[in-house]
Amino acid sequence: MTNKKFYRLFGRKPRKSESKLTQMDMDLGCSVQVYSNQVIRIVAGVLKTVLLT
């Protein structure tokens, strides 16, 4: 789901699925979720405006 640029940006390789979650893993997951929610709200707002006009 990510690429080499992502790994270089955060300075580590992806976590193996069976390994223990670290605080960094949880922080990254939270940040991605918050950003995704913001994008979805913006897209939904634009769609609402377009469809109702």
Summary of the structure (lengths in Angstrom):
residues: 53
radius of gyration: 16.2
end to end distance: 36.7
largest distance: 50.4
contacts: 83
relative contact order: 0.08
helix: 70%
strand: 0%
